[in-house]
Amino acid sequence: MSEREQCLAQIEKLAGSHVLHGSESLCKLLRYLAKHALDHPGTPIKEYQIATEVFGRSDDFDPQLDSMVRVQAGRLRAKLGDYYGANGTEDGIVVELPKGTYVLAFHHRAVAVRAHPVAPPEPDLQAPRAAQSQRRWFATTLSLGVLLTVAAITILGLLWSRNSAQAGFSREGEVAPAAFRVFWNGFVSGQEEPWVIFSNAAFVGRPETGMRYYDTVKDKGSFILDHYTGVGEVLAVHELDRVFGQLHRQIRIKRGSLFSLDDAKNNNLIFIGSPFENLTLLELPGTQEFVFRRMTSGPRKGEEAIVNVHPQPGEPKEYFPSAGNAPLTEDHAVIGLVKGLNAGQAVLILAGTTTLGTQAAVEYVCRQGSIQELLLRLPVSQTGELKTFEAVIRVKVTRGVPVGSELVALRSGTL
């Protein structure tokens, strides 16, 4: 088998291993980087090239605004470390993705060569002093060899710990806060990684001349741009990736326009963005108590709001962001855990009336203090299973950044 064939065989072994099983995006990235490294050895590869050729990003992809490639590369780097730290300890070829580069590296693992048996020497008839000197030399050599071996193991351990820390690996002994384990249990206990579906609404126009939301009446037949998302959604994906890293699990990410009902049938789902932006939510069971609607009457006609279907005493009928003619200082968001299409599957909806509200909703379920506050008000089954619920939070915004959230309404159900 040629050198190239050996390397490709190792790549396929990695893709079929338990650490990468079910992670289609990481397997695709691994194969792409391997082919580039073998076809163009030593040649750097651009983040833009990976984004457009592997993940289907548009030609106007900006790595300064979208960190998706860096996040995926970090996940792949961590997976390779996990594999070679466990099942791949005896593999002949080691595949690495050095930090700071997208050029995959292949290394042949050094194999110890056993010495052939040597016939014992003829009896030494020299003086006893010579025999004693030989024994001392042998003992010294053996001791030095042991010391060198211990030193090498220690150095390798230190290097592995340092590289793991630099790459953002979670230590095996690190335990996520108890509130995280309770709230996210349904999404980390299954065999498959949950899907995170972020919103990308339909626009018409061009970035250089101006874009606006697609209108089904006015814009029928117009070219639709469906590969844009809000700043809050981008930061939300990063926040979820951080929390799942603490829980020693990964997430699979897909934009809403590429998501299908087949993906929803046998997977837990986390939706980022409201049905106005994440149109896939219109085809799935959603929240029932707090729903997103466009106002058809009243002083805020035409604006989007969260409607309180069954308001409790003291609760408003609608939740709005700041008025459109004023700076955004307040928003509202829904956090809803509802049943999936199939029994045993869950859907978590994290959505604001603006992209900053969406960001705040995700941050709310990714912070220990706010999760603890929520769990204290939610029923949990005897087996530790979180029951369905819907909640509304009020979000304070300062200079385009959500700086505080408050739970203002809550409904809980049964699983």
C-alpha positions as semicolon CSV with decimal commas, in nm:
position;residue;x (nm);y (nm);z (nm)
1;M;0,000;0,000;0,000
2;S;0,140;0,340;-0,097
3;E;0,201;0,619;0,151
4;R;-0,103;0,812;0,023
5;E;-0,327;0,506;0,051
6;Q;-0,212;0,445;0,409
7;C;-0,294;0,806;0,503
8;L;-0,638;0,794;0,340
9;A;-0,710;0,461;0,510
10;Q;-0,628;0,622;0,845
11;I;-0,864;0,910;0,765
12;E;-1,149;0,668;0,694
13;K;-1,070;0,483;1,016
14;L;-1,100;0,811;1,204
15;A;-1,425;0,901;1,027
16;G;-1,573;0,567;1,129
17;S;-1,452;0,583;1,489
18;H;-1,682;0,643;1,786
19;V;-1,549;0,996;1,842
20;L;-1,660;1,115;1,497
21;H;-1,961;0,888;1,449
22;G;-2,266;1,091;1,350
23;S;-2,073;1,416;1,306
24;E;-2,114;1,465;0,932
25;S;-1,969;1,816;0,926
26;L;-1,649;1,715;1,107
27;C;-1,600;1,408;0,886
28;K;-1,644;1,624;0,577
29;L;-1,391;1,875;0,711
30;L;-1,144;1,596;0,798
31;R;-1,160;1,441;0,450
32;Y;-1,127;1,781;0,283
33;L;-0,821;1,880;0,487
34;A;-0,663;1,537;0,429
35;K;-0,705;1,560;0,051
36;H;-0,558;1,911;0,050
37;A;-0,261;1,804;0,261
38;L;-0,186;1,505;0,038
39;D;-0,244;1,683;-0,293
40;H;-0,068;2,006;-0,194
41;P;0,183;1,919;0,080
42;G;0,295;2,216;0,285
43;T;0,055;2,457;0,113
44;P;-0,152;2,676;0,350
45;I;-0,528;2,677;0,318
46;K;-0,751;2,979;0,371
47;E;-1,042;2,994;0,614
48;Y;-1,254;3,143;0,335
49;Q;-1,177;2,842;0,113
50;I;-1,292;2,598;0,380
51;A;-1,608;2,798;0,451
52;T;-1,719;2,809;0,088
53;E;-1,604;2,465;-0,031
54;V;-1,680;2,255;0,278
55;F;-1,964;2,428;0,458
56;G;-2,137;2,591;0,162
57;R;-2,096;2,949;0,275
58;S;-2,162;3,219;0,014
59;D;-1,892;3,408;-0,175
60;D;-1,925;3,706;0,059
61;F;-1,826;3,502;0,365
62;D;-1,629;3,714;0,609
63;P;-1,417;3,518;0,864
64;Q;-1,397;3,830;1,080
65;L;-1,774;3,816;1,136
66;D;-1,833;3,441;1,125
67;S;-1,613;3,216;1,340
68;M;-1,778;2,895;1,223
69;V;-1,464;2,753;1,056
70;R;-1,249;2,819;1,363
71;V;-1,510;2,658;1,587
72;Q;-1,534;2,349;1,367
73;A;-1,154;2,320;1,341
74;G;-1,129;2,337;1,719
75;R;-1,388;2,061;1,752
76;L;-1,200;1,844;1,503
77;R;-0,870;1,907;1,684
78;A;-1,031;1,798;2,010
79;K;-1,180;1,485;1,850
80;L;-0,841;1,380;1,711
81;G;-0,689;1,425;2,055
82;D;-0,964;1,214;2,211
83;Y;-0,915;0,936;1,956
84;Y;-0,538;0,909;1,987
85;G;-0,563;0,931;2,363
86;A;-0,787;0,623;2,376
87;N;-0,856;0,378;2,091
88;G;-0,581;0,505;1,859
89;T;-0,284;0,452;2,087
90;E;-0,146;0,173;1,866
91;D;-0,230;0,317;1,522
92;G;0,071;0,335;1,291
93;I;-0,022;0,678;1,155
94;V;-0,105;0,977;1,374
95;V;-0,316;1,256;1,220
96;E;-0,287;1,601;1,375
97;L;-0,434;1,944;1,313
98;P;-0,173;2,178;1,467
99;K;-0,317;2,481;1,645
100;G;-0,304;2,796;1,437
101;T;-0,322;2,622;1,100
102;Y;-0,564;2,428;0,883
103;V;-0,293;2,209;0,728
104;L;-0,340;1,850;0,840
105;A;-0,023;1,662;0,943
106;F;0,048;1,288;0,914
107;H;0,313;1,123;1,132
108;H;0,431;0,763;1,146
109;R;0,433;0,641;1,502
110;A;0,772;0,513;1,612
111;V;0,763;0,136;1,667
112;A;1,001;-0,020;1,914
113;V;1,231;-0,281;1,755
114;R;1,292;-0,591;1,960
115;A;1,649;-0,701;1,989
116;H;1,737;-1,047;1,855
117;P;1,851;-1,299;2,113
118;V;2,226;-1,304;2,153
119;A;2,413;-1,608;2,262
120;P;2,568;-1,570;2,605
121;P;2,935;-1,477;2,598
122;E;3,205;-1,719;2,684
123;P;3,286;-1,730;3,054
124;D;3,510;-1,440;3,146
125;L;3,826;-1,573;3,305
126;Q;3,955;-1,227;3,392
127;A;4,019;-1,119;3,744
128;P;3,719;-1,063;3,979
129;R;3,792;-0,687;3,968
130;A;3,700;-0,676;3,597
131;A;3,373;-0,864;3,659
132;Q;3,281;-0,625;3,938
133;S;3,352;-0,325;3,714
134;Q;3,128;-0,470;3,442
135;R;2,844;-0,519;3,689
136;R;2,876;-0,161;3,807
137;W;2,867;-0,037;3,445
138;F;2,557;-0,244;3,372
139;A;2,377;-0,118;3,684
140;T;2,464;0,244;3,600
141;T;2,341;0,205;3,242
142;L;2,018;0,043;3,356
143;S;1,953;0,320;3,610
144;L;2,023;0,588;3,352
145;G;1,784;0,421;3,108
146;V;1,507;0,411;3,368
147;L;1,561;0,778;3,454
148;L;1,554;0,878;3,086
149;T;1,232;0,680;3,034
150;V;1,062;0,844;3,333
151;A;1,179;1,188;3,215
152;A;1,045;1,125;2,863
153;I;0,706;1,016;2,997
154;T;0,689;1,322;3,222
155;I;0,778;1,561;2,939
156;L;0,523;1,403;2,706
157;G;0,258;1,432;2,976
158;L;0,336;1,800;3,029
159;L;0,329;1,869;2,656
160;W;-0,005;1,691;2,617
161;S;-0,155;1,885;2,908
162;R;-0,031;2,215;2,766
163;N;-0,156;2,143;2,414
164;S;-0,491;2,025;2,546
165;A;-0,533;2,346;2,743
166;Q;-0,436;2,559;2,443
167;A;-0,683;2,376;2,220
168;G;-0,966;2,426;2,469
169;F;-1,006;2,059;2,563
170;S;-1,217;1,982;2,869
171;R;-1,036;1,777;3,129
172;E;-1,184;1,436;3,189
173;G;-1,208;1,511;3,559
174;E;-1,382;1,844;3,509
175;V;-1,745;1,832;3,615
176;A;-2,004;2,078;3,484
177;P;-2,226;2,252;3,741
178;A;-2,515;2,039;3,863
179;A;-2,768;2,286;3,720
180;F;-2,616;2,239;3,373
181;R;-2,637;1,860;3,400
182;V;-3,005;1,872;3,501
183;F;-3,117;2,127;3,242
184;W;-2,923;1,981;2,947
185;N;-2,956;1,614;3,041
186;G;-3,206;1,534;2,766
187;F;-2,974;1,681;2,503
188;V;-2,649;1,514;2,612
189;S;-2,769;1,170;2,722
190;G;-2,864;1,041;2,377
191;Q;-2,633;0,869;2,129
192;E;-2,669;1,139;1,865
193;E;-2,546;1,494;1,903
194;P;-2,832;1,748;1,907
195;W;-2,892;1,972;1,607
196;V;-2,862;2,347;1,662
197;I;-3,060;2,528;1,392
198;F;-2,995;2,900;1,366
199;S;-3,222;3,139;1,181
200;N;-3,156;3,290;0,841
201;A;-3,456;3,482;0,717
202;A;-3,541;3,538;0,351
203;F;-3,422;3,870;0,206
204;V;-3,442;4,035;-0,134
205;G;-3,198;4,287;-0,277
206;R;-2,820;4,296;-0,261
207;P;-2,583;4,375;0,030
208;E;-2,414;4,654;-0,165
209;T;-2,741;4,824;-0,263
210;G;-2,963;4,738;0,031
211;M;-3,169;4,440;0,145
212;R;-3,510;4,399;0,304
213;Y;-3,726;4,112;0,424
214;Y;-3,892;3,907;0,152
215;D;-4,261;3,991;0,105
216;T;-4,465;3,702;-0,031
217;V;-4,698;3,943;-0,216
218;K;-4,466;4,215;-0,342
219;D;-4,161;4,002;-0,414
220;K;-4,310;3,695;-0,578
221;G;-4,056;3,560;-0,826
222;S;-3,767;3,770;-0,690
223;F;-3,430;3,617;-0,610
224;I;-3,415;3,529;-0,239
225;L;-3,107;3,564;-0,020
226;D;-3,135;3,313;0,262
227;H;-2,782;3,291;0,400
228;Y;-2,779;3,582;0,645
229;T;-2,829;3,570;1,019
230;G;-2,813;3,813;1,309
231;V;-2,522;3,898;1,536
232;G;-2,711;3,750;1,832
233;E;-2,747;3,415;1,657
234;V;-2,373;3,397;1,586
235;L;-2,283;3,467;1,949
236;A;-2,552;3,224;2,063
237;V;-2,399;2,933;1,870
238;H;-2,061;3,010;2,027
239;E;-2,219;3,012;2,374
240;L;-2,392;2,677;2,323
241;D;-2,070;2,523;2,193
242;R;-1,893;2,640;2,509
243;V;-2,154;2,486;2,742
244;F;-2,165;2,154;2,557
245;G;-1,787;2,144;2,576
246;Q;-1,816;2,158;2,956
247;L;-2,061;1,869;2,933
248;H;-1,811;1,675;2,715
249;R;-2,047;1,663;2,420
250;Q;-2,061;1,826;2,078
251;I;-2,336;1,995;1,880
252;R;-2,424;1,979;1,510
253;I;-2,501;2,314;1,349
254;K;-2,718;2,392;1,050
255;R;-2,888;2,705;0,918
256;G;-3,265;2,700;0,911
257;S;-3,311;2,707;0,533
258;L;-3,111;2,383;0,497
259;F;-3,292;2,197;0,773
260;S;-3,547;1,932;0,678
261;L;-3,819;1,744;0,858
262;D;-3,617;1,425;0,814
263;D;-3,353;1,581;1,040
264;A;-3,623;1,647;1,301
265;K;-3,763;1,296;1,325
266;N;-3,497;1,124;1,534
267;N;-3,293;1,407;1,684
268;N;-3,315;1,651;1,971
269;L;-3,331;2,005;1,834
270;I;-3,229;2,349;1,958
271;F;-3,376;2,636;1,756
272;I;-3,213;2,979;1,771
273;G;-3,441;3,259;1,652
274;S;-3,814;3,325;1,624
275;P;-4,048;3,181;1,357
276;F;-4,019;3,514;1,174
277;E;-3,648;3,441;1,119
278;N;-3,624;3,065;1,166
279;L;-3,896;2,960;0,924
280;T;-3,854;2,587;0,998
281;L;-4,034;2,647;1,328
282;L;-4,354;2,710;1,134
283;E;-4,356;2,342;1,030
284;L;-4,294;2,194;1,377
285;P;-4,484;2,188;1,705
286;G;-4,393;2,510;1,886
287;T;-4,486;2,704;2,194
288;Q;-4,856;2,725;2,280
289;E;-4,869;2,978;2,563
290;F;-4,627;3,240;2,432
291;V;-4,639;3,270;2,054
292;F;-4,485;3,509;1,803
293;R;-4,734;3,715;1,601
294;R;-4,738;4,028;1,392
295;M;-4,981;4,284;1,529
296;T;-5,276;4,353;1,296
297;S;-5,424;4,639;1,495
298;G;-5,348;4,885;1,772
299;P;-5,077;5,149;1,812
300;R;-4,803;4,901;1,717
301;K;-4,973;4,755;1,413
302;G;-4,733;4,567;1,184
303;E;-4,473;4,505;1,457
304;E;-4,370;4,163;1,588
305;A;-4,459;4,070;1,943
306;I;-4,480;3,777;2,182
307;V;-4,848;3,715;2,254
308;N;-4,948;3,588;2,598
309;V;-5,229;3,348;2,502
310;H;-5,359;3,298;2,858
311;P;-5,235;3,595;3,062
312;Q;-5,225;3,549;3,438
313;P;-5,318;3,830;3,678
314;G;-5,073;4,116;3,643
315;E;-4,929;3,989;3,313
316;P;-4,954;4,188;2,986
317;K;-5,122;4,043;2,677
318;E;-4,825;4,120;2,454
319;Y;-4,452;4,163;2,499
320;F;-4,278;4,412;2,271
321;P;-3,924;4,535;2,218
322;S;-3,847;4,906;2,235
323;A;-4,045;5,109;1,982
324;G;-3,898;5,108;1,633
325;N;-3,837;5,485;1,631
326;A;-3,618;5,473;1,945
327;P;-3,288;5,305;2,036
328;L;-3,331;4,945;2,148
329;T;-3,309;4,938;2,526
330;E;-3,550;4,652;2,599
331;D;-3,651;4,328;2,435
332;H;-3,835;4,010;2,527
333;A;-3,757;3,649;2,447
334;V;-3,915;3,305;2,475
335;I;-3,745;2,999;2,622
336;G;-3,955;2,693;2,547
337;L;-3,896;2,321;2,594
338;V;-4,158;2,131;2,391
339;K;-4,207;1,779;2,261
340;G;-4,041;1,669;1,939
341;L;-4,203;1,500;1,641
342;N;-4,129;1,157;1,789
343;A;-4,170;1,034;2,144
344;G;-3,857;1,079;2,347
345;Q;-3,729;1,370;2,138
346;A;-3,721;1,725;2,269
347;V;-3,718;2,067;2,106
348;L;-3,574;2,373;2,279
349;I;-3,677;2,711;2,135
350;L;-3,463;3,015;2,220
351;A;-3,602;3,322;2,047
352;G;-3,630;3,696;2,093
353;T;-3,828;3,956;1,902
354;T;-3,485;4,087;1,792
355;T;-3,148;3,921;1,743
356;L;-3,031;4,063;2,079
357;G;-3,328;3,905;2,254
358;T;-3,233;3,573;2,097
359;Q;-2,878;3,612;2,221
360;A;-3,008;3,685;2,572
361;A;-3,234;3,377;2,568
362;V;-2,936;3,151;2,488
363;E;-2,717;3,320;2,746
364;Y;-2,993;3,269;3,005
365;V;-2,978;2,890;2,966
366;C;-2,597;2,893;2,952
367;R;-2,539;3,072;3,284
368;Q;-2,535;2,882;3,611
369;G;-2,721;3,145;3,814
370;S;-3,012;3,189;3,573
371;I;-3,049;2,815;3,514
372;Q;-3,067;2,759;3,888
373;E;-3,336;3,027;3,916
374;L;-3,537;2,862;3,638
375;L;-3,501;2,509;3,777
376;L;-3,629;2,620;4,118
377;R;-3,958;2,712;3,951
378;L;-3,989;2,405;3,726
379;P;-4,119;2,057;3,807
380;V;-3,866;1,778;3,755
381;S;-3,962;1,409;3,739
382;Q;-3,834;1,155;3,993
383;T;-3,586;1,032;3,734
384;G;-3,442;1,382;3,694
385;E;-3,620;1,446;3,365
386;L;-3,707;1,809;3,299
387;K;-4,072;1,861;3,211
388;T;-4,191;2,081;2,925
389;F;-4,222;2,451;2,993
390;E;-4,252;2,792;2,830
391;A;-4,104;3,112;2,973
392;V;-4,068;3,479;2,883
393;I;-3,770;3,690;2,988
394;R;-3,736;4,067;2,979
395;V;-3,400;4,176;2,838
396;K;-3,221;4,499;2,915
397;V;-3,006;4,625;2,627
398;T;-2,729;4,883;2,645
399;R;-2,548;5,006;2,333
400;G;-2,649;4,700;2,134
401;V;-2,552;4,447;2,403
402;P;-2,792;4,245;2,627
403;V;-2,674;4,324;2,979
404;G;-2,944;4,168;3,196
405;S;-3,242;3,933;3,184
406;E;-3,538;3,882;3,414
407;L;-3,789;3,595;3,417
408;V;-4,134;3,756;3,388
409;A;-4,371;3,470;3,295
410;L;-4,363;3,092;3,316
411;R;-4,587;2,800;3,223
412;S;-4,495;2,439;3,292
413;G;-4,648;2,118;3,162
414;T;-4,590;1,744;3,185
415;L;-4,391;1,507;2,968
